[in-house]
Amino acid sequence: MHLPEINELNEQGVIGCYVGIAEMIEKYHNVKGLFGISWLYDPQLVHISPRLIYLQKLPLSNGAKRFYIGIDESESAFVKSKTRARLFKEGKYKPKAYLLVWPRKDIVEWSKRYR
């Protein structure tokens, strides 16, 4: 997450971002899809921060796949959450990084349905 843009980290902001990416992908046929690596794609997020689950639910329910990368050492999971920071200090939460891959065909099809 680019911290100056953190106020756009909401469901509508993310949907708008995905729509824009899909439009770009439609124009540039050499772009094969969208990918990102983040603790935000961690399956345990549903229990730790359920209000953020939309970040992974939308792509995963529309053709994206996720792959475990490893423990996220960046501490970015704690920037906006005292709860995640507390759970980490208590040894109850360790952020894990996942690769999310949303193939071109799937993100474009989702975007057309959404628009």
Phi, psi and omega per residue, in radians:
M1 nan 2.212 3.067
H2 -1.370 1.893 -2.964
L3 -0.959 -0.637 3.084
P4 -1.080 -0.322 -3.132
E5 -1.752 0.181 -2.998
I6 -1.076 -0.434 3.115
N7 -1.221 -0.288 3.073
E8 -1.500 -0.021 -3.137
L9 -1.419 1.344 3.049
N10 -2.547 2.955 -3.012
E11 -1.042 -0.794 -3.139
Q12 -1.160 -0.676 3.107
G13 -1.108 -0.708 3.138
V14 -1.224 -0.725 3.096
I15 -1.059 -0.780 3.107
G16 -1.046 -0.691 3.104
C17 -1.111 -0.815 3.129
Y18 -1.093 -0.687 3.101
V19 -1.088 -0.786 3.118
G20 -1.079 -0.715 3.104
I21 -1.124 -0.752 3.132
A22 -1.076 -0.701 3.113
E23 -1.115 -0.701 3.108
M24 -1.146 -0.752 -3.133
I25 -1.087 -0.646 3.109
E26 -1.078 -0.634 -3.090
K27 -1.372 -0.550 -3.061
Y28 -1.954 1.652 -3.023
H29 -1.155 -0.299 3.106
N30 -1.387 -0.204 3.098
V31 -1.416 2.151 -3.008
K32 -1.581 -0.159 3.137
G33 2.673 -2.799 -3.085
L34 -2.127 2.441 3.014
F35 -2.508 2.719 3.084
G36 -2.797 2.727 3.085
I37 -2.138 2.235 -3.109
S38 -2.892 2.749 2.970
W39 -1.235 -0.313 -3.141
L40 -1.160 -0.273 3.127
Y41 -1.718 0.113 -3.126
D42 -1.215 2.225 3.133
P43 -1.018 -0.501 -3.124
Q44 -1.214 -0.169 3.125
L45 -1.038 -0.522 3.139
V46 -1.024 -0.507 3.133
H47 -1.684 -0.567 -3.046
I48 -1.473 -0.801 -3.110
S49 -2.467 1.257 -3.051
P50 -1.053 -0.424 -3.141
R51 -1.219 -0.244 3.123
L52 -1.713 0.024 -3.034
I53 -1.100 -0.408 3.122
Y54 -1.018 -0.464 -3.114
L55 -1.099 -0.509 3.119
Q56 -1.899 -0.474 -3.071
K57 -1.102 -0.805 -3.094
L58 -1.048 -0.937 3.138
P59 -1.142 -0.751 -3.083
L60 -1.143 -0.528 3.112
S61 -1.489 0.031 -3.135
N62 -2.287 0.619 2.972
G63 1.832 -0.193 3.133
A64 -1.280 2.718 3.059
K65 -2.169 2.659 3.076
R66 -2.193 2.616 -3.072
F67 -2.394 2.306 -3.137
Y68 -1.172 2.318 3.128
I69 -1.860 -0.852 -3.121
G70 2.777 -3.055 3.119
I71 -1.191 2.372 3.111
D72 -1.566 1.926 -3.094
E73 -1.595 0.022 -2.963
S74 -1.297 -0.304 -3.076
E75 1.199 0.124 3.125
S76 -1.178 -0.344 3.108
A77 -1.171 -0.255 -3.056
F78 -1.829 -0.062 -3.048
V79 -1.017 -0.761 -3.049
K80 -1.984 0.198 -3.045
S81 -2.460 1.949 3.023
K82 -1.218 -0.525 3.127
T83 -1.131 -0.864 3.109
R84 -1.071 -0.699 3.119
A85 -1.107 -0.749 3.137
R86 -1.124 -0.816 3.138
L87 -1.068 -0.636 3.090
F88 -1.124 -0.830 -3.133
K89 -1.096 -0.558 3.112
E90 -1.413 -0.062 -3.132
G91 1.360 0.287 -3.096
K92 -1.741 -0.090 -3.118
Y93 -2.616 2.256 3.046
K94 -2.281 1.947 -3.115
P95 -1.038 2.336 3.114
K96 -2.071 2.376 3.135
A97 -1.532 2.375 3.068
Y98 -2.213 2.509 3.010
L99 -1.556 2.211 3.050
L100 -1.897 2.207 -3.141
V101 -2.140 2.089 3.136
W102 -2.043 1.769 -3.081
P103 -1.062 2.619 -3.115
R104 -0.809 -0.954 -3.077
K105 -0.979 -0.754 -3.059
D106 -1.264 -0.731 -3.141
I107 -1.215 -0.629 3.122
V108 -1.182 -0.771 3.105
E109 -1.069 -0.768 3.103
W110 -1.035 -0.824 -3.095
S111 -1.044 -0.716 3.122
K112 -1.133 -0.698 3.081
R113 -1.142 -0.714 -3.083
Y114 -1.175 -0.785 -3.103
R115 -1.204 nan nan
